[in-house]
Amino acid sequence: MFSIALQLFLIQNAALTFAQSDEFHLVTSNLPKDLNFMPSLANGHLGFTVFGDAIYFNGVYNGEAGNSRRARLPNNLNLTIEIFSEHLRAYRQYQLPPTQYVMNLRDGYFQWQQNLSVSLGDTVQIIQRIYAHRYFNRALIYDLSISRTSNQVLRFSSQELLNKHAQEWERFWENFHIEIKGSLVLSQIINAGVFYLANSLPSPASNQRNNPYYGLSPTGLARGQLDADYQGHSFWDTEIWMLPIITHFNTDWSRGLLKYRSDRLKAANYNAMATGYRGARFPWESAFTGVEVTNPCCPEVAQQQIHISADIVLALQHFYAVTHDETWLCGTGWTLASEIAEFLISRVTWNTTTDLYHVENVMGPDEDHNHVNDNAYTNVAFKKALEFASIVSSLCWNQTEQSKAWLNVAQKMFLPYNKSKDYHPEYAGYETGEPIKQADAILLGFPLQLDMVNTTRYNDLILYENVTRASGPAMTWSMFAINFLDVGFKTKADHYFVKGFEDYIRPEFKVWSETSFYFKGSSNFLTGIGGFLQSILYGYAGIRFYVDPKGRSQMLLKQSHLLPEIKTFTVKGIKFGNASFALTVFGNGNSLLTCLSLGSLPLQLIGKTQEPIILTDNCAISLKNETVTIQTSEFTSKL
């Protein structure tokens, strides 16, 4: 199943140096007090936490139903070489030098080293390096290198093995990178977040074929045994918080994550039938089989957080909007969207008094309130999912009576709205001022992108910022940042952008916690990273993706904004169609979009001139306080 490589290399006449901290090298002489915040290293097949006692495998679980969690294998790679000062005292009174710890984000490995002066003019350097190989994807590598300045030792090199691993990471960073000018700390935080999120996903090139991918859990592949690790299960976190960023890392990764859902469609069909509904009802927590595996502690979560199924359709819509993959849409996309749409319309209730459809007895993202009716997020997610399923039907198969029924429910979906206060109550009967756990109703603006006037959206933000509890997860504040930017309040947005990361990151290796310093939460919290990175791409860079009724994919570029207290930033590797772009933001509404590569899909620029402009290789588009759209052609194929 996997192999562990233990290698000892002795090198003579070496130049002995310590690594220097920069945007890709997190260097410290102190380990976190809580070793849960050591770096997680993985390669899509297996993963572990540095100095942890367990190795975890993609798709390998123990336990039935809610007792399911990632299976633990002993981490025999958890080695370290210690230097005993007694052996050195023959030279002189000696104190051990400090150990330097380095998380190398660019090349994807963790190392720790010491430089020891053993005699006059003779220094020994001990470097221990560990990584989950990106190319030899069944291999974990522990690499011990001992170097000295004298010529008394034979020389062996470990570079070939390391280089093969590092090449895969270098390709990744060439394909996606957010470059920050003006803040080394922010650059390190962003690079670490990108690394820890991408690190759990399989390498595009490896010496053995990758196994099917079994979902991306909130704390990644290197964790999953503890309840705090979410037991290695997949939630809505994948589709709503992580996938919108992962698609720009590598569209095939998102394709694989959505395939994980489609491969478990039969389990979702069974779940719907067993609970009295039609179609496909996906579980709140999913592992190997796709049956419900929510922890026995919380049955109401599995019963009521039904927005997960609609969230999957929203992820399908986002993926198609970015890739414009028509074949995929009429295959995987249609199969999932149609089955989920059938569940959604079987779950709503028609009210003869309001002449609208309602969704009763649910729990929204705010898990502090259960058994509520008409949760705003759930109802709008249902509405958006049904609208998209109807569009897919018309594009791939023509409009049918079935898809007309979906659209009818979408158009007549009840949405909680307080006219006198001009805001959206979180659920029917919500009383203004009631505390909530996390972002819920504010998500109607982004990511759900519900059409509403700015005053209503602003009122939602102001009302809920004052009642969201301080122990809420990081992505809540990132969503406040995006939504405040959309309504024109950058100072507010800057506050929440910083709030969304500064208290959630442990400083040594920039590992995220689910909650801030003052509360206990999950380690290596990829969900928070996803929300944070979305605030950069979809907030400050001003990028959005849509699908119009004719099946065209559209990339909207709105007014951009500088991140707080930096000079410029560039997002390199924005995917659209089968092209890749870079956007540099200079501030004051000025930005530059460049074409890194254009694929076979023709793309048009709309809004810059009276007539559409066909994009060509090496294009460069200067923007200043303006909104433009890049779009594909109309949908072309009907199966």
ZIHU-V842597 format. One record per run of one state. SS is the DSSP state (~ for helix, > for strand, _ for the rest). FROM is the first residue (numbers start at 1). TO is the last residue. If there is no record, write none. Layout:
ss->SS from->FROM to->TO
ss->SS from->FROM to->TO
This chain:
ss->_ from->1 to->2
ss->> from->3 to->11
ss->_ from->12 to->21
ss->> from->22 to->22
ss->_ from->23 to->24
ss->> from->25 to->28
ss->_ from->29 to->34
ss->~ from->35 to->37
ss->_ from->38 to->39
ss->> from->40 to->42
ss->_ from->43 to->45
ss->> from->46 to->49
ss->_ from->50 to->53
ss->> from->54 to->57
ss->_ from->58 to->60
ss->> from->61 to->62
ss->_ from->63 to->64
ss->~ from->65 to->67
ss->_ from->68 to->68
ss->> from->69 to->70
ss->_ from->71 to->72
ss->> from->73 to->74
ss->_ from->75 to->84
ss->~ from->85 to->87
ss->_ from->88 to->99
ss->> from->100 to->104
ss->_ from->105 to->108
ss->> from->109 to->119
ss->_ from->120 to->121
ss->> from->122 to->132
ss->_ from->133 to->138
ss->> from->139 to->148
ss->_ from->149 to->158
ss->~ from->159 to->175
ss->_ from->176 to->176
ss->> from->177 to->181
ss->_ from->182 to->183
ss->~ from->184 to->199
ss->_ from->200 to->226
ss->~ from->227 to->232
ss->_ from->233 to->233
ss->> from->234 to->234
ss->_ from->235 to->235
ss->~ from->236 to->249
ss->_ from->250 to->250
ss->~ from->251 to->262
ss->_ from->263 to->264
ss->~ from->265 to->274
ss->_ from->275 to->285
ss->> from->286 to->286
ss->_ from->287 to->295
ss->~ from->296 to->304
ss->_ from->305 to->306
ss->~ from->307 to->323
ss->_ from->324 to->325
ss->~ from->326 to->347
ss->_ from->348 to->348
ss->> from->349 to->351
ss->_ from->352 to->355
ss->> from->356 to->358
ss->_ from->359 to->361
ss->> from->362 to->362
ss->_ from->363 to->371
ss->> from->372 to->372
ss->_ from->373 to->375
ss->~ from->376 to->396
ss->_ from->397 to->400
ss->~ from->401 to->411
ss->_ from->412 to->412
ss->> from->413 to->413
ss->_ from->414 to->417
ss->> from->418 to->418
ss->_ from->419 to->422
ss->> from->423 to->423
ss->_ from->424 to->435
ss->> from->436 to->436
ss->_ from->437 to->440
ss->~ from->441 to->444
ss->_ from->445 to->453
ss->~ from->454 to->465
ss->_ from->466 to->467
ss->> from->468 to->468
ss->_ from->469 to->473
ss->~ from->474 to->486
ss->_ from->487 to->489
ss->~ from->490 to->499
ss->_ from->500 to->504
ss->> from->505 to->506
ss->_ from->507 to->510
ss->> from->511 to->513
ss->_ from->514 to->522
ss->> from->523 to->523
ss->_ from->524 to->525
ss->~ from->526 to->540
ss->_ from->541 to->542
ss->> from->543 to->547
ss->_ from->548 to->552
ss->> from->553 to->557
ss->_ from->558 to->567
ss->> from->568 to->576
ss->_ from->577 to->578
ss->> from->579 to->587
ss->_ from->588 to->589
ss->> from->590 to->597
ss->_ from->598 to->603
ss->> from->604 to->606
ss->_ from->607 to->612
ss->> from->613 to->614
ss->_ from->615 to->619
ss->> from->620 to->624
ss->_ from->625 to->627
ss->> from->628 to->631
ss->_ from->632 to->639
